[in-house]
Amino acid sequence: MTTIPSTTIITNLKSVTLSTANTLKNANTNGIDMAGMLALALSKAAELKVCLSLIVRSTDTADANLTALNDILASLT
C-alpha cells in the first residue's frame, strides 16, 4: 500500500476542479452532495491552517515535530 504525504493531499485539495457529470450522477445516486463535500473539505483545510499556525507559534524550535508542522502549513499557503 502506498501512502501520499499530507502536504500533497492538501495541495491537491486546493486545486480541485468541478466534478464531471458522471461523477455527479453517481454521487447523487448514492446520496452524496459532491459540491457540498468539496466546499466542506476546503473550509476544513482553511481551519486546519489556522490551527496549525497557532500550534507552530507555541512549538519550541527543539521540537522535532516543528519541521513536519511547518511543511504541512507551507502547503496550505
Secondary structure as UniProt FT lines:
FT   HELIX           6..14
FT   HELIX           21..29
FT   TURN            30..31
FT   HELIX           34..58
FT   TURN            61..62
FT   HELIX           65..76
//
